[in-house]
Amino acid sequence: MYIMGTLLRHGSAEQKRTYLPKIAAGELRLQAFAVTEPNAGSDTTKLQTTAVRQGDRYVVNGQKIFISRVLQSDLMLLLARTTPLAEVSRKTDGLSVFLVDIRNAKGLEVRPLRMMMNHSTNALFFDNLEIPADSLVGQEGRGFHYILDGMNAERILVASDSIGDGKWFVEKAVVYGNQRVIFGRPIGANQGVQFAIAKAHMAVEAAELMRNKAAALFDAGEPCGPEANMAKYLAAEAAWEAGNACIDCHGGYGYAEEYDVERKFREARLYRTAPINQNLVLAYVGEHVLGMPRSY
Ligand SMILES: Cc1cc2nc3c(=O)[nH]c(=O)nc-3n(C[C@H](O)[C@H](O)[C@H](O)COP(=O)(O)OP(=O)(O)OC[C@H]3O[C@@H](n4cnc5c(N)ncnc54)[C@H](O)[C@@H]3O)c2cc1C
């Protein structure tokens, strides 16, 4: 959903006519969004992948890392530098978004990465990949601003994912805490077990309120950067707290594969790091919401 937003908001009428009906019909899959690079990470504007205009095409060279769902996609959104950093007045300028057809693309190598959870993500290598000039979405050099629009949607979506994880942990812990009898009574009767689950439940509920606020603003077309970021942060923290309470409640069984708790714990961990790490959300709130000095 959040990847499509860039095409919906900034794509040309021709791009929308060509791709959207097929995507809606399930004939084409657009699920990959290539931003992160080995040498840029959270500092997106330092990305080094270049797209150089040559006649009716762009030639792409560079490298991306952790690009998800490429093997499940026909199309990919790509953020690349079209004007060198040294030649732009603001570092957020000179980046462009392309809608790349990756079926049989020559000059693109996709290397799957093994991660700590079941998440299909890849390293990408671009070696003179040629794409038609009309792959450009919107204006050349405005790509960073276009993807920022989509990031709020992604944060609201990711917050919802974490809220689901948090609820799952709380439910699982409550069931187990009520069933498991040790020292002659259910372990959930112990405040040391019960209070941790109650606290996690409250954190998940509070995150859900912030997520709802962010989603309502987004749907109304209102600015929602602070709320989307805060929802992502609070939800990831709540899921983490709930995951720990759930593992603690399950004792040794929390680590046993057949209980699924350890798997969900590994999955829920991701959203403290991606799509934006918690520290950068704190820096955003400190600087942009509270008006404090920039820390980086
Ligand atoms: C499973 C998975 C899927 C992903 N899918 C995609 C995808 O589809 N497309 C895509 O483009 N990217 C994707 N990513 C990349 C993800 O967005 C990045 O990993 C994330 O933005 C952090 O970048 P980095 O890993 O380079 O960390 P770095 O930028 O190297 O940061 C490392 C750590 O340093 C700390 N840090 C850095 N800067 C600061 C600062 N200024 N202040 C305080 N602390 C700081 C943070 O704690 C951070 O976690 C994915 C990542 C994972 C793990």
The ligand as an ORCA input file, in Angstrom:
! r2SCAN-3c Opt
* xyz 0 1
  C      14.289     -7.213      7.455
  C      14.575     -5.866      6.883
  C      13.860     -5.437      5.781
  C      14.145     -4.195      5.199
  N      13.492     -3.823      4.046
  C      13.875     -2.685      3.407
  C      13.308     -2.353      2.130
  O      12.442     -3.061      1.595
  N      13.776     -1.250      1.499
  C      14.739     -0.454      2.023
  O      15.112      0.539      1.386
  N      15.299     -0.733      3.247
  C      14.885     -1.841      3.937
  N      15.449     -2.148      5.157
  C      16.521     -1.296      5.686
  C      16.103     -0.485      6.918
  O      15.252      0.550      6.550
  C      17.432     -0.021      7.554
  O      18.060     -1.167      8.103
  C      17.196      1.019      8.597
  O      16.726      2.200      8.006
  C      18.480      1.350      9.374
  O      19.575      1.544      8.511
  P      20.948      0.761      8.782
  O      20.609     -0.690      8.956
  O      21.937      1.104      7.730
  O      21.429      1.304     10.175
  P      22.402      2.545     10.431
  O      21.898      3.749      9.730
  O      23.801      2.089     10.171
  O      22.225      2.733     11.989
  C      22.622      1.703     12.926
  C      22.132      2.097     14.311
  O      22.817      3.284     14.727
  C      21.955      4.130     15.458
  N      21.963      5.468     14.831
  C      22.274      5.819     13.548
  N      22.199      7.138     13.377
  C      21.838      7.665     14.563
  C      21.583      8.990     15.044
  N      21.697     10.077     14.251
  N      21.209      9.150     16.348
  C      21.102      8.083     17.170
  N      21.328      6.817     16.786
  C      21.684      6.604     15.500
  C      20.565      3.491     15.450
  O      20.299      2.840     16.684
  C      20.647      2.475     14.341
  O      19.816      1.332     14.590
  C      15.145     -3.367      5.772
  C      15.841     -3.795      6.925
  C      15.564     -5.025      7.470
  C      16.345     -5.467      8.670
*
